[in-house]
Amino acid sequence: MTIKSLVFGQGTGNSLFGYLVDGLNAAGSLLIFAIMALICADVLSRNLFNQPIDGVAEMVAASIVMIVFLQLASTLRHGRLAQADIFIYGFTVSFPRIGRSLTTLYYLAGAAMLGVVYQGTVPVLMRAIDRNQFFGVEGVFTFPVWPIRTVVVVCAAVTVLQFLVLAVREALCVVRGTPIKTPVAADAEAATPRSGEPS
């Protein structure tokens, strides 16, 4: 197994890096489910027993940060990251090399931005571990800060790698002059039977 297959995958199959990215996304989805269950339990506890669950608000606030970073790389990998592509799509169809070059720069800029997040969060993580920082109300509910910072650091690093993977893929398309697939072309390709398949 080569580095290329680990990162880009083989054929139409996913790569190990892709499984990692999608696994983090699944963890974020499970965290969303857990937070929803916790909120529902808190509401029921308040109404039925007049006894709220301590720390729900703090846990929800911390979980939102973790969910965003857990699902960020997968959102990018599957092309669901919010972006204004009304210009770049049509431009790339008309001028594939220039358009893909601009897309490569976009991915490199994204990698640089997440690299800043990574570099800025590592010292915060180290400080949280050294000082045993926690959030919440002492004596009522407290939770250590370092697990949250760890998720941000790890997921920021994974997202940087995902940006770089996409940048390399676009750069290769620039070198090869690969045109962007329009919806019509993609539908036609999907409808064309492969060799060995009945027509």
C-alpha positions as CSV (number, residue, x, y, z in Angstrom):
1,M,0.0,0.0,0.0
2,T,1.5,3.3,-1.1
3,I,1.2,6.8,0.4
4,K,-0.9,7.8,-2.6
5,S,-3.5,5.0,-1.9
6,L,-3.5,5.9,1.8
7,V,-4.4,9.6,1.0
8,F,-6.2,9.5,-2.3
9,G,-7.6,5.9,-2.3
10,Q,-7.6,3.4,-5.1
11,G,-10.1,3.7,-7.9
12,T,-13.5,4.7,-6.6
13,G,-12.7,3.4,-3.1
14,N,-12.1,5.5,-0.1
15,S,-8.7,6.0,1.4
16,L,-7.6,5.4,5.0
17,F,-7.4,9.1,5.4
18,G,-10.9,9.4,4.1
19,Y,-12.1,6.9,6.6
20,L,-10.5,8.9,9.3
21,V,-12.2,12.1,8.1
22,D,-15.6,10.4,7.9
23,G,-15.0,8.8,11.3
24,L,-14.5,12.1,12.9
25,N,-17.7,13.3,11.2
26,A,-19.5,10.3,12.6
27,A,-18.2,11.1,16.1
28,G,-19.5,14.6,15.7
29,S,-23.0,13.2,14.8
30,L,-22.9,11.0,17.8
31,L,-22.0,14.0,20.0
32,I,-25.0,15.9,18.5
33,F,-27.3,12.9,19.4
34,A,-25.8,12.8,23.0
35,I,-26.3,16.5,23.5
36,M,-29.9,16.3,22.2
37,A,-30.6,13.4,24.6
38,L,-29.0,15.4,27.5
39,I,-31.2,18.5,26.7
40,C,-34.3,16.4,26.6
41,A,-33.4,14.7,29.9
42,D,-32.8,18.1,31.5
43,V,-36.2,19.4,30.3
44,L,-37.9,16.3,31.6
45,S,-36.1,16.5,34.9
46,R,-37.0,20.1,35.3
47,N,-40.7,19.5,34.6
48,L,-41.2,16.2,36.3
49,F,-38.9,16.5,39.3
50,N,-38.2,20.2,39.5
51,Q,-34.6,19.3,39.5
52,P,-32.4,20.5,36.6
53,I,-29.3,18.5,35.6
54,D,-26.2,20.4,36.5
55,G,-23.8,21.5,33.8
56,V,-26.1,21.1,30.8
57,A,-25.6,24.6,29.5
58,E,-21.8,24.3,29.9
59,M,-21.7,21.0,28.2
60,V,-23.8,22.2,25.2
61,A,-21.6,25.3,24.8
62,A,-18.4,23.1,24.8
63,S,-19.9,20.5,22.5
64,I,-20.8,23.0,19.8
65,V,-17.1,23.8,19.4
66,M,-16.1,20.2,19.2
67,I,-18.9,19.3,16.8
68,V,-17.9,22.1,14.4
69,F,-14.3,20.9,14.3
70,L,-15.1,17.2,14.2
71,Q,-17.2,17.6,11.1
72,L,-15.2,20.4,9.4
73,A,-12.8,18.1,7.4
74,S,-15.6,15.9,6.2
75,T,-17.7,18.9,5.2
76,L,-14.7,20.1,3.1
77,R,-13.9,16.6,1.7
78,H,-17.4,16.1,0.3
79,G,-17.8,19.6,-1.1
80,R,-20.4,20.9,1.4
81,L,-18.3,23.8,2.8
82,A,-20.3,27.0,2.3
83,Q,-18.8,29.0,-0.5
84,A,-19.9,31.3,-3.3
85,D,-19.1,29.2,-6.4
86,I,-21.4,31.1,-8.8
87,F,-18.3,32.6,-10.5
88,I,-15.6,29.9,-10.1
89,Y,-17.8,27.1,-11.5
90,G,-18.7,28.8,-14.8
91,F,-15.2,30.2,-15.0
92,T,-13.6,26.8,-14.6
93,V,-15.9,25.3,-17.2
94,S,-14.7,28.0,-19.7
95,F,-11.0,28.1,-18.6
96,P,-10.2,24.8,-16.9
97,R,-6.5,25.4,-16.1
98,I,-7.0,28.9,-14.8
99,G,-10.1,28.0,-12.8
100,R,-8.5,25.0,-11.2
101,S,-5.4,27.1,-10.5
102,L,-7.6,29.5,-8.6
103,T,-9.3,26.6,-6.7
104,T,-5.8,25.3,-5.8
105,L,-5.0,28.7,-4.3
106,Y,-8.3,28.6,-2.4
107,Y,-7.4,25.3,-0.9
108,L,-3.9,26.4,0.0
109,A,-5.3,29.6,1.7
110,G,-7.7,27.4,3.6
111,A,-4.8,25.2,4.8
112,A,-2.9,28.3,5.9
113,M,-5.9,29.6,7.9
114,L,-6.4,26.3,9.6
115,G,-2.7,26.1,10.2
116,V,-3.0,29.4,12.1
117,V,-5.8,27.9,14.2
118,Y,-3.6,24.9,14.9
119,Q,-0.6,26.9,15.9
120,G,-2.7,29.2,18.1
121,T,-4.5,26.4,19.9
122,V,-1.5,24.2,20.7
123,P,-0.1,26.6,23.4
124,V,-3.6,27.0,24.8
125,L,-3.9,23.2,25.1
126,M,-0.5,23.0,26.8
127,R,-1.5,25.7,29.2
128,A,-4.8,24.0,30.0
129,I,-3.0,20.8,30.8
130,D,-0.2,22.4,32.9
131,R,-2.7,24.5,34.9
132,N,-5.4,21.9,35.0
133,Q,-7.9,24.4,33.8
134,F,-11.6,23.7,34.0
135,F,-14.9,25.4,33.2
136,G,-18.2,25.5,35.1
137,V,-19.0,26.4,38.6
138,E,-16.8,24.9,41.3
139,G,-18.7,22.9,43.7
140,V,-21.6,22.5,41.3
141,F,-20.2,21.3,38.0
142,T,-16.7,21.4,36.5
143,F,-15.2,19.8,33.4
144,P,-11.5,19.9,32.3
145,V,-10.7,22.1,29.3
146,W,-8.0,20.0,27.7
147,P,-10.3,17.4,26.0
148,I,-12.0,20.3,24.1
149,R,-8.7,21.8,23.1
150,T,-7.4,18.4,22.0
151,V,-10.3,17.9,19.7
152,V,-9.7,21.4,18.2
153,V,-6.0,20.8,17.7
154,V,-6.4,17.3,16.2
155,C,-9.3,18.2,13.9
156,A,-7.6,21.4,12.8
157,A,-4.5,19.4,11.8
158,V,-6.7,16.9,9.9
159,T,-8.5,19.7,8.1
160,V,-5.2,21.2,7.1
161,L,-4.2,17.9,5.6
162,Q,-7.6,17.7,3.8
163,F,-7.1,21.1,2.3
164,L,-3.6,20.0,1.1
165,V,-5.0,16.8,-0.4
166,L,-7.6,18.8,-2.4
167,A,-4.9,21.3,-3.4
168,V,-2.7,18.6,-4.7
169,R,-5.6,17.0,-6.6
170,E,-6.5,20.3,-8.2
171,A,-2.9,21.0,-9.1
172,L,-2.7,17.6,-10.8
173,C,-5.8,18.4,-12.8
174,V,-4.1,21.7,-13.8
175,V,-1.0,19.9,-15.1
176,R,-3.1,17.3,-17.0
177,G,-5.6,19.9,-18.2
178,T,-8.6,17.9,-16.9
179,P,-11.8,19.8,-17.6
180,I,-14.5,20.2,-14.9
181,K,-17.5,17.9,-15.3
182,T,-20.7,19.8,-16.0
183,P,-24.0,18.2,-14.7
184,V,-24.9,17.1,-18.3
185,A,-21.5,15.4,-18.8
186,A,-21.6,13.7,-15.4
187,D,-25.1,12.3,-16.1
188,A,-23.9,11.1,-19.5
189,E,-20.9,9.4,-18.0
190,A,-23.1,7.7,-15.4
191,A,-25.5,6.5,-18.1
192,T,-22.7,5.0,-20.2
193,P,-22.2,1.3,-19.5
194,R,-18.8,0.2,-18.5
195,S,-17.0,-2.6,-20.4
196,G,-18.4,-6.0,-19.4
197,E,-21.8,-4.5,-18.4
198,P,-24.9,-5.2,-20.4
199,S,-25.9,-2.2,-22.6
